[in-house]
């Protein structure tokens, strides 16, 4: 490890490792500081898209060597509406973080980044104009300093870099659901992603690395205690007939892991000599499973801005451009994830929208492509489609008119609010909540 770098990356998980690899391959000196020792776990259902980004990182061969099958068949149901479809051109992988993260960090080191584990950032260095480096504490309690042209915080929701630079959060939302995840042996590996929404509970699962099957339940917070009771998680999964069939004869490898408290947010993500990437700068409801893909896509783009800014002596302008790009890229998905993560039963209007989308293979593919960042969520799940769905429900009968009208009014109001807050964000007063009852990163 040197005392001077072009870029210091604080945090060596997905966003930090991907950023470091891209920066190093552009010939920049980069150091990754990670407080954990790998392999180490972090709570996550770790199903991810954007495999083209992993291809560009050069890690696909290593990812496939974990035994995780590409997921190209999607068995989805929403309150009885069948949304199943196969997509050879849309693939996901499911790899546990204790397996995925070391692969990405080793890749960064192979690209030329210096990687330092079990090292904690305790402060930032400044001159009169900008951040100029970090103060660190090593595994034996020794303190030292590293100087850099730019410091990137890739250190999760409770980012130390964000706290020190006093980056404000905005458009903060509270979670309305909780979730649990467990792993099973004895399920034949297959390339199917399962998502079944029955009543107020989402059941999510797929084969992952090393012959395991991941099973997850995402439910109203009010049901959290029931799922955490002895055998409560397995009994909850058994309510879903496809899961009961899949897991018959399978063995749970360990106790379930749970998450019940988090906030969605954006953070101010650039300033003189610093920037934030991944969960440090933005966290959305984990329901649609965007965290890992977001981290890789953001790292790829931020590397371009950082390296161009250093080369052209325009780093401040390029970091500001990065922040604007990140907000534009993430805004609509953030609000869609918020809708997806609301507690309660599915709205009749939403279910009718799904029913119409499922009737046409082209529109069904477009609905699936939302999760791959290939379609805008509110282009597919648009106010126009909601109005048409409400009209069909009223014409068909069977659903109380008052309920249909109320649901449509609620959806229209939320659509106006998300548009308004995207362009006029509401900033949080004070430092924000840092304490979490679960592990720091939740990338479901």
N, C-alpha and C positions, 0 to 999 in steps of 0.2 A: 504494500500500500504506500502510495506517495503522499506528499503534503499538498500537492496542487493538481487539480483536474479541471477539465472543461465543465463537466457535469457531475454533481453528486446526487444520487438517487437514494432517498430515504424510504426503505421498504423494498423487500426483494421477492414479493409474491407476484401475482400475475402481471399487474400493471407495471411494477418496478422492473421486473426481469425482462419483460417485453421491450420496454423503453430502453433499457440499458443495452440490449442486443442491437436494436436499430441504431442507436447513437454510436456504439462502438464500431459498427460496420461502416459508418461514415467517416471513420478515422479520428473520432474525438476521444479524448481521454475521459473515462467514466468510471466512477466507483459506486458500488451498491452497498448500502449499510442496512443490515437486517438484524433485528434484535433477537429473533428466534434461532434455534439450531435445527437444520433440516435433516431428515424429514420430520415435519410436525404438521398436525392437523389444524383445520379451522372449519367451523360449522358451515356446511354448504351442501346443496343437492347437486352441485357441480355438473349439471348438464349444460353444454355450451354449443353455440352456433359459430358462424364466421370462421369456418375452417380454412378459407382462403387466407385469412390473416396468419393462422398457424403454419400454413404452407410457406408463406413469405418469411416467417421466422426460421423455417428449416427444421421443424420439430415433428412433422407429421409421422415420419417413420418411427420415431421413438414413442409417439402417442399410440400408434396402432400396435406397437410391440407390447403394450400393457395388456393386450387381450380385449380391450374395449371395442365392441363391434360398432361400425357406423350405423347410426339410427336413421333410417330412410322411410320407415313405415310408421304412420301416425294413427293410432287408434284413440280417437277422441269422441267423447259423448258429453253433451250438455243437457241435463234434464231430459234424457231420452232421445235427443236429436243426435243422429249419427253423423259425425264429421270425419270419419276415417278416410284416409287417402295415402297413397304411396308416392314418394317424391325422390326418384333417383338423383335429381339435381339439387335437392335440399337435404343436407345431412347434418347430424349432430353427433357429438361424442359425450360420454359420461365417464369421467375419470376423477377419482377421489383426490382431494387437494394434497394429501400427503404423498401422492404419486405424481400429480401434475406439476406442483410448484417446484420440486427439485429438478425436473426435466427442463423447465423454463429457465431456472437460475443457472444450471449447468450450461445451457445454451448461451446465456449471456456471458459467462466466463469464457467459453470457447470462442466467442466473437471478439474477445479482448478486454472485457470489463473486469476490473478488480472487484471481487466479492468478499465482503467481510461479514461474518456471522457473529451472533451473540454480542452485538455492539449497539449501544443505545445513543441516540442523539439527545443531548441535554441542553443545547442552546444553539443559536445561530450567530454568526459573525456578521458585522455590519461596518460599512464606512459611512460617510455623510450622505451617500446617495442610494445605496442598495445593500442587499444581502450578499455577502462575499464568501460564505463558507459555513461550516458546522463545528460545534464542539461535541465531542463524543466521549462516551465511557465504555471501555473495553470489558472483556469478560472477567478480568482480574481487578476491576475497579479503577484502572488507570485512565486518566483524562488526557486528551490530546485534541488538536485542531486540524481540520482539513479545509483548504481554501478552494473555491471553485467560481467559475463565471456565473453559474446558475445552480440553484438547489431545487430539486424536484421532490415534493412530498407525495409518495405513493404508499403511505403508511396507514391506510384504512380510515374508517369512519371517525375514529377518535384521533385524528392526525396530530402528531406533535408539531409538525411544521405549521399546520393551519392554526394551532393554538398560539404558537409563538408570534406569528405574524398578525394574529388577531383577525383572521379571515372570517367575515360575517356569513352566516347562513341566510338563505331566503327561500320562500315558498315551501316552508316546512310543513310536513303532514305526519300525522300519527298513524301507526299501524292499527288496523281493526281485526286482524287475524293473527293466529299463532300457527306454528308448524312443528312437525317432528319428522325425523328421518331415521331409518334403520337399514341394515344390510343383511342379506340372506344368502346362504349357500344351498345348492340343490335345485336352482332354477336354471334350466338349459339356456345358455346365452343366445340371444336373438336380437335382431336389429330393429326392434319395435319400441317406439316411445308411447307410453300409456298415459292418458289424462282423462279421468272420468269425474264429472261434476255431478254429484248426487245430493240434492237438497242444498245444504249450506257448506258441504265439505268437498274439497278437491282431493282426488287421489292421483298421485303422480309416481311413475316408476319406469325403470328401464334397466337393462343389463349395463354393468360398468366394468371396470378393470378387474383383472385377476379372477374372473369367473363369478363375481358377486352380482347380486341383483339389488338395486336400491329401491326402497319403497318409502314414499313420503305422503303424509297427510297434511293438508292446509285447511284450517278450520276457524270458526269464530273464536275470538279470545275467551268468550264466556264458556267454551267447551274445553279450555286448556286443562283444567284440573282433572276432568274425566279421562282425557287421553294420557295424562301422566300417572294415573293410578296403576298399581301392579296389574299387568296384562291389559291395561286400558288401550295401549297403542295397537296391539295385535287384534283386540276385539273391535277396535274402530276400523281397522283395515278390512276385517271380515264382513263388514256391512256392505262392501262393494263386491258384487258377485265376480267380476273379472279378476280382482285381486285375490279373492278367496280361492279361485281356481288356480291362479298362477302360483300362489304360495303354499298350496296343499303339499305337504310332505317336505317343505323347505325348512331350514333351520336358521333362526336369527343368530348372527355371529356375536352380538353384544347388545347392551341396552340401547334403546333409542336415544338420540340427541334432540334437544328441543330448543326452540327460540320463541320468545313471546313478547319481546319489547324492542322496538326500534323506531326510528323516524326516517322518513324520506326528506331529502333536502338538496338544494344546490348551495355551493359555497363560492365566495369570491375566489377565483382560482389563478390569478396571476398578479404579480407586483414586481417592483424593482429587484431583480435577481432571484426571483422564486416563482414557482408554479405548483399547482396541485393536479394530480391525475388519478383516475380510478375512483374508488370509494372515498378517498380523501376529499375530492372536490364535488362529488355528486353520488347520491345513493337513492335508488328508487325501490318501491315495493318489490319484493322478490318474486311475486306471483308469476310473472311471465318469463322468469329465468334469463335476464339480460346481463347480469353483472360481469361474468367472465368475458363474454364477447365484447361488451362495452370497454372493458379494461384493455383488451388487445387492440381494438380499433382506435381508442383514444391514444394509446402509447405510440402507435404507428404515426398518427397525425402530429402529435406533440413533438416527436423526434424530428420531423421535417421542419417544423417551426423553429425549434431550438437550434438545430444545426445551421439552418439558413440565417438565423439571427446572429449567431456567432461569426459566421463567415462574412456577413455584410455589415457587421457592427450595428445591427438594428434589433438587438435582442429584446429590448423593452417593447417595441412595436409588435414583434412577432409573438411574444407571450400574450399580449393583449388580444391579438388575432386568434390565438389558440383558445382563449377563454370564450370569445364570441362564438367560435365554431362549435365548441363543446356544448354551449347552451342551445344553439340552434339545432345541433344534432340530437340532443337528448330531450328537448322540451316536450314534444308530442308523446314520445314513448313514456315519459315520466307520468303524464296525466293519465294515459291509458293504463299504465301499471297501477295507478291509484284507483281507477275504476275497477280493475280486475281484482284488486285486493280488498275491496269493501266487504264488510261482513253482511251476512244475511243470505236469503234466497236470491236466485237470479230473477231479474225483472222479466215479466211476461213479454215485454217489448223486445228485450235483448234476446230471449229465447226464440222469438219469432224471427228476428233478424238472422240468427244462426240457421234456423230452418230454411229460410230462403237462400242463404249463401250455400247451404249444403245441397240444394237442388240442382246446382250448376257446377260442373267440375272446374270451370275457369274461375268462378268467384270463390269456390272453396279453396283452390290453390292460393288465390290472392289473400284469403283470410289466414292461411297457414304462413304465408310469406311475411306477414306482419312481424312474427317472432324472429324472422331472419333479417329484419331491418331492410327488407326489399320493398315493402309497401308501407305507406303512412297509416297508422292506426285509424285516424279519424277520417281518412278517405274511404276506408272499408266500412268502419262502424260509424257512419256519418249521420248527422241530423236528418238528412233527406231519407236515408234508409230507415231510421228510427220512425219517422213520420209515416212512411209507407207501411212499416210493420204494424204500427198502431192502427192504421186504417184497415188493414187486413183482419186484425183481431176484432175490431168493432163490427166489420161486415160479417165475419164468421159467427160471432156470438160465442157464448160459453165463458167468456172472461168479463167480469163486471166492468161496465163502462167507466165507472168512477176510478177503478184501479188502473185501467189503460190510460186514461187522461192524466191521472196523477203521475204515473211512471213517465209518460212522455214529457210532462212539465218538468219533472225532476231531471231527466236527461238533458233537456234543453237548457235548464238553469246551470247545470254543471258544465255544459259545453261553453256557455258564455263566460262562466267564472274562470275556466282554464285558459281561454283566449285572453281574458283581461289580465290575469296574473302572469301569463307568459310575457306580456309586453309591459306590465307595471308590477314587477315583483314586490312582494312584501318581505322586508328584511326583519330578521329576528332581533329583538332587543336583548342585550346582554350576551354572555358567552355561549349560551346554549347548553344542552344537557350532554354531559360526557359519560356519566356513569351508565354502564350497561350490565344487565344480569347475565347475558350470554357472551360467548367469545366475540372478539372484536369484529370480525368480518362475517357477514351473513350474505352469501351469494347464492340464493336459492334459484 
